[in-house]
């Protein structure tokens, strides 16, 4: 068991782009291949021997009934993902934490690769992103964002709109490892921002801003299958697959 490594699932948002699927439940409780999205995530984290797991709630918090720790972002409707992550500060300050978006599905091996990757702030990325993006979108570049990484696994750019596929070495998956040292660097960066800026800050923008400020963000490639459920069309697409993994 990875006793010193904890898992945090960011599940505060509603997921309004899922339409009627989130009227009475958060997006992460959407069913895909017989399991809720969040059950896929818990299974992957547990499979990688992470037993201390927290869910950050916001929208409809009473609908969660898993035997895990909970943090709450009570201002979820007025804030973005970084504010939700700050809700788990007491864990992030003390332990290595693997954080996960709540609308992605991934394997335990992906988590294990991230755990073993060097660095204080490490993100997973999919170097084979184009295949699934082509299936999800008529024009993949309409949704794909820039991602450039050097030969030393240092992320050089992330999150910008692009016009040329050459600017994309992969796509950020929504899985991040923070060491307490790495989280401390993030807190130092955030201390120079006002509350409104922090409230509006999404995770990709934070990573981009950290890189621009000189803070090292490392990336590790994942060649395992993974799925992002952003819209109902994603759900329909993946549901047609015989199996996910």
C-alpha positions, 0 to 999 in steps of 0.5 A, spaced: 500 500 500 502 507 498 501 509 505 504 516 504 500 517 497 493 520 497 488 520 492 483 527 491 478 527 486 475 534 484 468 533 483 465 539 485 462 542 479 455 540 476 457 538 468 452 543 465 454 541 458 451 534 460 444 536 459 439 532 463 444 527 465 446 532 471 439 535 473 439 530 479 446 528 480 453 531 479 456 529 472 461 524 475 455 520 477 453 519 470 453 511 468 458 509 463 459 501 461 455 499 468 459 504 473 459 511 475 464 515 472 467 516 479 467 509 481 471 508 475 476 513 478 476 510 485 477 503 482 483 505 478 486 509 485 484 503 489 488 498 484 494 502 484 494 501 492 492 508 494 487 507 499 486 514 502 482 518 497 478 524 498 472 527 494 471 534 493 464 536 493 460 542 491 453 540 487 448 536 490 453 534 496 448 529 499 448 525 493 455 522 495 455 516 499 462 513 498 466 510 504 472 516 503 474 522 506 470 529 503 472 536 502 467 541 500 467 547 496 461 550 498 462 556 493 462 551 487 458 555 483 462 561 483 469 558 483 473 554 478 477 548 479 483 551 483 479 553 488 476 546 489 483 543 490 485 548 495 479 545 499 484 539 500 490 543 502 490 540 509 492 533 505 496 537 499 501 540 504 502 533 508 502 528 503 504 526 496 497 527 492 494 524 486 489 528 483 484 527 478 478 530 474 471 527 476 469 526 468 475 522 466 476 514 466 483 511 466 487 505 468 490 503 474 497 502 470 496 510 468 496 512 476 502 507 477 506 510 472 504 517 475 506 515 482 513 513 479 514 519 475 519 524 478 518 531 479 514 535 484 508 537 479 507 532 474 501 531 469 500 525 465 499 526 457 496 522 451 501 522 446 496 518 441 490 523 443 489 524 435 485 518 434 480 519 440 479 526 438 478 525 431 472 520 433 469 526 438 470 532 434 469 533 426 475 538 427 479 535 432 483 542 433 477 545 435 477 542 442 485 540 442 490 545 446 497 546 445 502 541 449 509 541 448 514 538 452 522 537 451 526 531 452 527 532 459 520 531 460 519 538 462 512 541 459 514 548 455 507 550 454 500 547 455 492 550 454 493 555 448 488 554 442 492 552 436 492 552 428 497 547 427 497 540 430 505 540 430 504 545 436 501 538 440 505 533 443 500 530 446 493 532 450 493 533 458 489 528 461 486 531 468 491 527 472 496 530 476 501 528 482 503 534 487 508 533 492 508 537 498 514 541 495 510 542 489 504 544 492 508 549 496 510 552 490 503 553 488 501 556 494 506 561 493 504 563 486 497 564 488 499 568 494 500 574 489 493 573 486 487 576 488 481 572 490 477 573 484 483 571 480 483 565 484 476 564 483 476 564 476 482 560 475 481 553 472 487 547 472 490 548 465 490 555 466 494 554 473 499 549 470 500 554 464 501 560 469 506 556 473 510 554 467 510 561 465 513 564 472 519 559 471 516 553 476 517 546 473 511 542 471 513 535 468 509 530 464 509 523 463 506 520 457 501 515 458 499 509 452 494 506 456 486 507 454 483 513 457 476 517 456 474 524 457 466 525 458 465 532 457 458 532 453 452 527 452 455 525 445 462 523 448 457 518 453 454 516 446 460 514 443 464 511 448 457 507 450 458 503 443 465 500 445 465 493 447 469 495 453 473 500 455 479 497 458 
